[in-house]
Amino acid sequence: MNQFSKLLTLTLGISFVSVLLIFVFVWDRQTLDIIQGMRMEYIIAALLLHLLSFVVWGLRTSSMSKALGYNVKFIDSIEIVTSSVFLASITPSSAGGEPLRIHLLSKRYMPLGKATAVVVTERLLDAIVILIASPIAVYFLRGRLNDPRLDILLLAG
């Protein structure tokens, strides 16, 4: 069995055990009713949007690398991004994602400092988008929540 098969088996095993534990500790009749009430088109739309986010993130990584003079293939950038997301999802506080992206970029394409610059700039761009979107979200969500304390938390956030 090659390394990819071992890692895939490990990944699927972790996912299966996690889902099983969630069902054991959370499952009740209301859970089944909620799952049966889900509309499949929303689930498919969410999945497609999630996959699209990997494509956009891969494009961003590839184009930022090109701006520094390094040609990172689009498919490789998607692989780097998805590997990063996987590691972030299994490490505490998502601490493993960015270091892995830096490592994979520096291992394949560019010096460590420039790989770090790409990843840090991505995080800064994310922060800018969140800072711009947050006041807009607060504006549209104010008064829509039933509990005024939640409005205060939104504004404080």
N, C-alpha and C positions, 0 to 999 in steps of 0.2 A: 504494500500500500504506500503510495507516494505521499509527500508532505501535504499537498493540497487536499487529498482525500481524508487524511487524518484531521486536518484543520476544519474541513467541512463537516465531518462527523462530530467533532467536538462542538462546533458552532450549533449544529442542529440539536445535539444533546442538551446543551445549555438552554436553548430556546424551549425545547420540549419540557424540561424540568421546571423552567420558570413558569410556563403556561400552566403546567400541572399544579404547581404550588399556588398560583393565583386562584385556580378553580377550587382547590381544597379549602382555602381560607376565605374566599369571597363568595363562592357560589351559593345561590338560593333561588327560589322560584322567581323573584323579581328580576334577577340577572337573566334568566332564560327568556322571560317576557321581553326584556329590553333587546336582547340579541335577535329574537324573532321579529321584533318591530323595526329593525334597521332596514333601510332601503339600500338595496345592492348598488344602485347607481351612485349613491353617495360614497360608498366604500370604494368603488372602482375609481371615482373621481379623486378621492383622497390619495389613493395609491398612485394614480397617474401624476398628480401634483407633486407627490413626494419624489417620484422618479424624475420628474422635470426639474426639481430643485437640485438633484445631483448633476444633471446635465448643465444647468446654469452655473453651478459651483465649479464644475469641471472646466467650462468655458472661461470662467473668471480666472482660475488658476493658470490655465494655458495662456490666456492673453496677458496676464501680469508677468508670467515668465518670459514671454516673447518681448515684452516691453524692456526687460532687463537683458535681452539678447540671447536667450536660451530657448530652444525649440522643444517644448514639452508637447508630445502628441496628445490630442484630445482624449483618446481612449485611455491613455496612461494617466491623464489628469483625473478622469472619472474613477479609475482604479485607486489612485492615491486618495481621493476624497472619500470613497466608500470604505476603504480600509481604515481611514481616520475616524469615520463615523462609528464603525464597528468597535474600534478600540476605545473610543470615547464612551460608548455605551456600556462597556464592561469595566471601566476603571472609575474609581470614586471621583466625584465632582467633574467627570468628563476630562480628567487631567491628561489622558494619554493621546488624545486626538491630534492636537497641534504638534507635539514633539514627533509623532510618527510621520505627519505630513512633511515636517522639516527634514527628517531623516530620509524619507523616500525621495524627496526632491534633490537633496544633496548627494544621495547615493547614485542617482541616475543621471542627473542633468547639470547641477550647478553647485558652486561653492556653498558652504554652510551659511555664511553671512547673508548671501543673496536669497537662499532658500528661506532663511528666517525672516528676511524683509518681505518676501511674498506672503508668508503666513501671517505676520503681524499686520501687514497692510490689509489683508482680507478681514481680519478681526476688527480693525479700525473702520473699514467700510461698513461692516455689520453694525457697529456701534452708531455710526452716523445715521444709518437707515432707521435704527430703533429710536434714536433721539428725535428724528424728524417725524416718525410715525406715531410715537407715543402721545404727543399733545393732540394730534388729530383723532386718535382712538379715544382719548379721554373726552374730547369735545363731543363725539358722536355717542359715547356710552353714558355720559352723565345723565342722571335722571331715569335711566332705563333699568337700573338695578333696584330691586325691591328694598334693599337695606341701605340706608344712607351712610352707614359705616363703610360699606364697600366703595361708595363714591369717594370718601375721604382717603381710603387706602389707594385707590386709583390715582388720585391727585398727588398723594405723597410719593407714590412709586414713580 
